Every structure is written in structure tokens, then in C-alpha cells.
Amino acid sequence: MELIKLEMTPKERKLAYARGEEVDRIPTSLSANETAPPLYGIDICDYYFSADAMVQVETALANDFQADNMGIGLGLRSVVEALGTKLEYPKKNVSYIKEPALKTLEDVENLELINVEKDGRFPIILEATERLLKRFGEERVIGSGLAGPLTTAASLIGTEMFLKATVKNKEGAHRLLQFSTDCIVTCCKDINRKLGIGFMLSEPMAARNLLSKKQFNEFFLPYLRQTVERLNEFQSGTAIHICGNTRDRWQEVVDAGVSGFWVDNCESLKELKESFGERIAISGNLVPVGVLRDGTTEEIAENVRFCIAQAGDNPCGYNLCPGCTTPIGTSKENMIAFMNAAAVYGRGARKGRMPKGMQDSLEIGEFLF
């Protein structure tokens, strides 16, 4: 299967779409940088520690799939690793926490804010990002993303201990959350000053699956609101991704001031659009495993069509992407099928209007199959 060629560069498309102009394809992204190395013969454990590997993978993804996003993500664990949390690096899988940095909540008093020039893997990530900017800065908008305050706090002391603290030691939990907020903002601000890139937040800990609404309101919202306000002092807007079920907390997330909301595939893009589309951009939410990784070309095309039908005319804009990270093991063929379906169904996209490609979707067979 060959990739459908496009007319605009990702930067041209992003800027024109933001201005309300018609673009060749609806904005489409793949969250694949740390899961994609095996596609190019690179072990994931080696990718994490090599600026060369990072640049090679991002370059290959750009050339092979023409997605609109590019950048070296700080991910869920770069900040906590730099603060002392020990990670395990499997050869063929993403990193995971082996030992949290803190034994007690009081230990946070011994931590200092990160120096992005020397701590953890930040120097490697900065080098790779700088090289991408030099190579692709004229045609692509380079960005990054990282864990928000709640997920960072839980990763510094361990999820179970943190959740217990929200009941038994609220003062200690808030102290850790404030440190996490300060650390995230400082890291992003320092990198922005150096490289000029923007950031989005990821908060898997904030879903209904893990956090009650009461805990969400008390231990998540104040720090999300603060983080967004402080990040927006040096970037134009701050979007968020929350895995899992979030329907019962959409109102609070939007009221916190986020510019965009990337929701998991278990949630309805249509409901989110109808409730908050006048206030935020929406991203999502192709089924990552059952469709993008394991589905047929036809199933991928149908899921893309469904997603665009749900949110392609969102007043504040829509970005087509998987519901979460592109899974390890997703083939190049399936990723091309995803991008081709986006090019066909998302043809002639304009913010607030259904793409022209949706109007003649009955004719897609000759393009996709």
C-alpha cells in the first residue's frame, strides 16, 4: 500500500487550519515516538539513551506517514526519573517504574527542581529536539508532552501510597503536588526558553477508573488549573490527554482552561463536541489496539470515518489520532492505512465544517482498498 501524497506541509496545514482556512487533510497525528523504534530495527531500550536514534525514528516517521506531529516526548517518566525514580528499560517495551524516588511524603523536602541541562535524560532529549528543529523547523511544528502534576506526584512516591495519602495525609499529598507542579512548569519554561517549543499534558491518573470525583476535585483540579495558567504565560495554549473514562469530569477539565482535550476511545467525541466544542479543540480517538494495531485496512478506514463523522466539524477544531499511544507492534501497513483514510475522509477540512471528503465517502473504495 502506498501513502497518499499531500499538497501542504504540516506547518502550513496547522497554521491555515487554525486561521479557519480549508486544508488538504484534517490535522492527523500519531503518538508513536517511543513505541515505533522496532519498526526501524532499534531496540526501545537503546532509543531512550540515544539522540541519534531519536532523530532517526522521528525522521522515518515523518517520511513514512506524513503525520502532523513531531517531537521527542518527555513522556510520563522523564521528570520523575530525573528526580530519582528508578526505571526499568526492557529491550522490546516501554520503560516502567522500578522504584519510586520517595519513601515518605516528607522526603519531598530533600528534592530540588530539575536542571534540564544536566539531570536525567534531559540533555539527550534536548539534543535530539534541537536537531529536529534545525532539520524540520521550516516545515513542521515541533512540540513535546509530559505527565501532569497528579501523575508526576504518584510516580514519585508510588500510586498506592499516594492514593492512601489523599485520605490519611492530605497536607503531605498537597505538598507533593505543589512540588510536582513547580517542577513541571520550571522544566517546560526552561526548555521553551532554550528551544521555543510548546507542551501538552498527560494525566492517566485523573480518569474515573483510578480517581473518585471527590479526589479529582480536591487533588487534581487546583494543580491542573495552576499548571495551565503558568504554562500559558509562555505558550499560546495547553492541551491535555487523559486515558480512560472521563465523561463525569469534562466540565471541570474544560473550566480549568485547557485549549484542547484528547480523549480515550472509550469516550464519545460527538458528546464532547456537543458539550464543549465551542470552547476547546478535540483530539481522538481511533481504537488503538483492536483497530489500529490488529484491524484490517477496511476496519481502520471505517473507524477513521466514524471519528471524523463524530467531531470533524468541531467549532474549535479537531485533530484525528488514536485514543492513546500507538501500540507496539502496529505495522507500517496499518499506519499507512490510517493516514490514507485520514487523507480521503479528511480531504478539504476546515475548522467548524465537516471535511469535503466525508461528503463523497461512498466513493472511497477505489482509494483505500
N, C-alpha and C positions, 0 to 999 in steps of 0.2 A: 504493500500500500504506500502510495506516495503522498507526501504532505502537500496540501493545497497552498499555493503561494499567495501572499498578501501584498497589497499595494503600499501600506503605511508602515513606518517603523513603530515600535512600541511607544516611544516617547511622543511621536506625532499623534498616535491614536489616543493616548491618555490625555494629552492636553486638549485635543479637539473635542473629545467626548465630554470633558469637564466643562468646556465652553458651551455645550449644548449643540454641537455640530454633528452631522452624520459621519460615521466612520465605517471603514471597510468590514470590521468584525467587532462584535461585542467584546469588551475587555475580558480577557480569559487568562487565568493563572494556574500554575502547577506548583504546589508546595512540595518540592521533591529534592531539595539540595542534599540533605543528609541521608536520604533513602535511595538516591539514584546512583551512587558510586559503583555498585555492582554491574550496572548496565555498561560501564566503561572499563571493566576489569580491575577496579580499585576496591580493596577491602575497606569497609566502613571505618574500622579502627585506624587505618592509615590516613583516611580522609581528614579526620579530626585534627591531625597534627601536621598537616602539610598545606601551605598556601598554594603550592604548585597544583596539588590535587584539587583543591577547592576551585581554583581558576579553571582548571581543565574541565571539571564537571559542569560548572556554570556555563562555560563557553559551549560545550557539547549540547547541553540542554537548550540553549538559545538557538543554536544552529539546527538541531534536530526537530524542535517542536514549535518554535516561534511564540512561546507564551509571553505574556506581557510583563511578568515579574522577573526580577533578577536581584540577587544579593546573597550574602553569606549570613544566614540567620544566627543570632546568638542563641536561639532555641530556649528550651526550658531549663537548661542546666549550666550554661556558661557562667552566669553570675554567681550561682551558689558554689560552683567548683572553684572559682577564683577566691571565694571567701573561706574555703577549707573543706567543703563537702567532697568526699571521695567518690569517684565514679568508676564503674566497670566499663571497659570498652571491648565488647565482643567483636570477633572478626567480621561476622556477617550480619550484625544487627546494630541498632542504635544504642547509644550509651544509656546506662541506668545508674541510679544511686546505690552505692555500696555502703556508705556510712555517712550520715549527716554530720555537718560541721559542729553542731552544738549538742552538748549533753544535757544542759539545763537552759531554761529561758534566761537566767541571769548571765549566762556566758556571752550573750549578745553585747554586753558592755565591753568585752575584750576585742570586738571586731572593729576594723577600720574600713572606711569606704574604699572601693576598688580604685586602683590606679590602672587605667586601661592601657597605659604604655608598657606595663611590665607584669601584671597579675594574670595568672591562669593562661588560657589560650587566647586572650585578647590580642596580644601582638601578632599572632598568626592570622586571626580573623581580620585585623586592621590592614595587614599587608595585602591579603587577598582582595579585600574590598577596594583598596586603593588601586590595585592593578586592574580590577574590573572597571572602575571609574575611568581610568586612563584609556582603556581599550573600547569601552562601550558607552561612555558618558554622553556622546553626541546623539546616540540613537535609542538609549534606554534610560529609564528612571531606576536608579539603584536604591534599594532600601534594605531594611532588616526588621527583625521582630524578636521579642524576648518575653519571658514569663513576667506576669504582673506581680504585684505585691503579695497577694494571697498565696499563689503557687510558690513564689520565692520563699516566703516565710515557712511554709510547710516543708519545703525541700531543705531548709537549713537545720531543722530540728527533727524532722520525720513527721509524716502525715498523722499518724495515730497520736503522738504526743501533742502535736499542735491542736488537733481537734479536741482532745481532752482539756487543753488549756483554755479553749473558748468557753468552757463550763467552770473549770476549777481555778483558773488563774488568768482572769480576763485582763488584768493590768499587764501581766507578762506577755500575753498574746498581742496586745495593742503596742507594746514597746517594740516587739519583734517586727510587727507590721510597719511601724513607722520607720524603723531602720531599713527594712526592705524597700520601702517607698523611696527613701532618700538615696539608697544605693542605685536603684533603677534609674531614677531621674539624673543622678550625677553621671552614671555611665553613658546614658543616651546624650546628655548635654555635651560631655567631653568628646564623644565620637562625632557628634554633629558639628562641633567647632572645628574638628580636625578634617572631616571629610564631607560635611554638608548633607548627609543622608538623614532620612526620617525613619521612624519606628512605629510598629504596631505592637499590641499587647496580646498575649495568650494566657487564658486563665482556666485550665481544665478543672481546677479545684472549685470553681464557682458554680458548677452545674448543680441542679436539683438532686442528681444522683449521689452527690457527696456532701452537700451543704444544705441544711434546712433554710427556709426563708428567713427565720429569725436570725440565724448565724450570718446569713448573707447580708442582711440589712445592717447588722452590728459590726461585722468584722471584714466585710468586703467593700461595701459601697463607699464608706468615707475615704478609703485609700485609693479606690479607683477614681473617684472624683478628684482627689488631690493630685494623683499622678497625671490624669488627663489635663488638668489645669496647668500644671507645671511644664509638661511636655509641650503644650500648645503655646508656650512662651517663645519657643524657637522652631516649631514646625506648624504647618498650616492646619493640621487636624490629626486626631489619634483614633484609629480603629481598634476593634477588639475581636478576638476569636474565643469562644467558649465551647468546649466539647460537651456532648451530652444534652440532656433536657434543660431547656432554659425558658420555656414559654411563660412560666409563672413569674419571671423576673425581667421580662423585656422592658417594661415601663421604667423600672429603676435604672437599668443599664443605659437606656436612651437618655433619661433625665440626668445621668452623670456627665453628659456632654460629649460622648463618643461621636465621631464623624461617620463611622461605618461599623457594621455588625456582621461578622462571618459566623453563620450558624451551622450546626451539625446536620447531617441528613435525616435525623430523627425529627426535625422540626419543619414547619411549613413556611416556605418562602412567601407564598401568597398571603398567609395570615400576617407575617411580619411586614410585608409591603402595605397591606391594607391598614394596619395599625399605626405604622411609623414611617412609611415611605416618604412622607413629606419632610421628614426631619433627618433621616440618615441614609447613607448608601448601604446596599445589601450585597453580601457575598455568599456563595454556596451553590448547591450543596449536593453535587453528584455523589452517589453511593460509592465510597472509596474501595471497599473490599469486594462486595458482591457484584459490582458492576465494573468499576474502572480496572481493578486487578483481574477479576475472574470472569467478567462478562464477555459476550460476543460483540462484534462490531455493531450488530443491529441493536443489542441491548444498550450499549453505550450511546448510540445515536438517539435512541428513544428517551433515555434518561436526560440527555442534554436538552432535547426538545422540551421535555417536561419542565426542567428547571427554568429555561428561558420563558416558557409559557407562564410560569408562576411569577416571575419577577423581572422579566426583560424590559418592562415599561415602568420600572420603579422611578418615581419623580426625581429622586436624588441620585439615581444611577445604580447600575447593577454590574457586578463582576462575577462571571461564571468560574467556578472552581470546584474541586472535590469538597465533600463535607468536612474533611480533616486532611491530614498529611497523606500524600500519595504513598500507598503501601509499598514496602519492599516486595520485590517480585513482580511488580507491574511491568509488563513487556513494552518494548518500544512500539510495537504494533498497536497496542491498546491506547497508548498515549497519543499516537498519531490519529487513531480513530476519534479520540476525544477532541483533539484540536481541529480535525476536519469537520466534525459535527458542529463545533462552535463556529467555524468559518461559513458553513452552509446556513444553519438556522439563525446565526447571529449576524448575517450579512446586512449591511445598511442599518446599523444600530444608531440610535440617538437617545440620549437620556430622556426618560419620561415617555418614550414611544416604543411600541413593540417593533423589533427589527423587521426589515423587509423580507429577510429570509424565512421568517415564520409565516408570512402571507402566502408563499408558494411552496410550503413544506411538503405538499403532496408529490412534488417533483424531485425529492431528494435522492431517490433510488439510484439514478444514473451517476450521482456524485459520490455516494458513500459506499456502495456495495458492489 
